[in-house]
C-alpha cells in the first residue's frame, strides 16, 4: 500500500472540508475545487488534490445508501477485474438469483 497523501497527513478539519468540496463538485473540476478551498482558507495544490480525490472516489464507491443495502463484489477470474454492484435486494435474494442462473439457457 502506498503512503498517505499530504491531505491525509494534514489537519482533520481541512480533510473534512476537502472531502465535502470534492463531493459537492462530484469529483470534477480540480481548478474550481482548489479555488473553493482557497476561499475557505485551505491551501492545496492540484496534484495532491487529484491523488486524494482518486482514493476518496474508490472509498466512496464501497459505501451504500440506505436504499442500497447490499454491496456485491464481483471478481473476473480471467482478468482480475473487480467490480462493485450496489443493490436494494437482500443478500439472500442476490445469492439465490446467482445460484439459479444457468448461462446456457436463453433469457426470455
C-alpha positions, -999 to 999 in steps of 0.1 A, spaced: 0 0 0 13 35 -8 20 61 17 -6 86 28 -12 118 8 -3 152 21 -40 158 26 -43 126 47 -14 137 69 -28 172 74 -53 186 99 -86 167 101 -107 199 98 -90 206 64 -96 170 53 -133 172 61 -135 205 41 -117 188 12 -140 157 13 -171 180 13 -157 201 -16 -148 171 -37 -183 155 -32 -201 188 -39 -182 191 -72 -189 154 -80 -152 146 -84 -149 171 -114 -132 204 -119 -99 204 -100 -93 241 -106 -127 251 -92 -122 229 -62 -88 244 -55 -103 279 -57 -133 270 -35 -109 255 -9 -86 286 -10 -117 307 -3 -122 286 28 -86 291 38 -75 256 28 -43 256 7 -39 225 -15 -23 220 -49 -39 203 -79 -18 172 -79 -23 165 -42 -60 171 -46 -62 148 -76 -43 119 -58 -65 123 -28 -97 125 -49 -89 92 -66 -86 75 -32 -118 92 -20 -137 81 -51 -126 45 -45 -136 46 -9 -170 62 -16 -177 36 -42 -179 10 -14 -204 29 6 -241 22 1 -271 44 7 -300 30 28 -318 21 -4 -287 2 -15 -284 -21 15 -263 -48 -2 -229 -44 -20 -218 -73 -42 -181 -77 -51 -176 -94 -85 -141 -106 -94 -135 -117 -130 -110 -146 -127 -96 -143 -161 -87 -106 -159 -86 -99 -122 -111 -71 -128 -130 -62 -97 -165 -46 -99 -188 -34 -71 -226 -36 -75 -249 -19 -51 -285 -32 -47 -316 -27 -27 -322 -65 -29 -312 -86 1 -280 -107 1 -302 -138 2 -321 -128 -29 -290 -120 -48 -274 -153 -38 -305 -172 -49 -305 -154 -83 -268 -163 -88 -273 -199 -78 -303 -204 -101 -286 -187 -131 -279 -211 -160 -257 -194 -186 -266 -217 -215 -303 -212 -211 -318 -185 -233 -332 -155 -215 -368 -148 -224 
